[in-house]
Amino acid sequence: METIKAYIKRKAALAGGAVPYNVYVNGEKTASLMIGQSLTLNLPADKPSEIKVDAPSSKLNARLSKSAKVVERAVTVIPQLVKNGRVDINIHSVVKFSMWNPMEIVVDVQY
């Protein structure tokens, strides 16, 4: 079976720097990334793949306060849009001015 190479990199950001981000592919945890780390995955070329990123510490905040939310973001890699068998995925966080949800994860996919 043919595969697509997905290059995932966690870029530096002011928010969430000390927090590892979990990476899931189609619901299965594949890695935890700290700032500056990267990961290469082989995704199936015959069907879409969902890549989800979450910040585990936000799950604790959500348990402690009903107003807090789990910080996560998901994207779907669509094989028909991939050129040259490669997709680049950059992950970073941005600061939000909220006590219980101080950051948001941004996942940028470049086909």
Secondary structure, 3 states (H helix, E strand, C coil): CCEEEEEEEECCCCCCCCCCEEEEECCEEEEEECCCCEEEEEEECCCCEEEEEECHHHHHHHHHCCCCCCCEEEEEECHHHCECCEEEEEEEEEECCCCCCCEEEEEEEEC
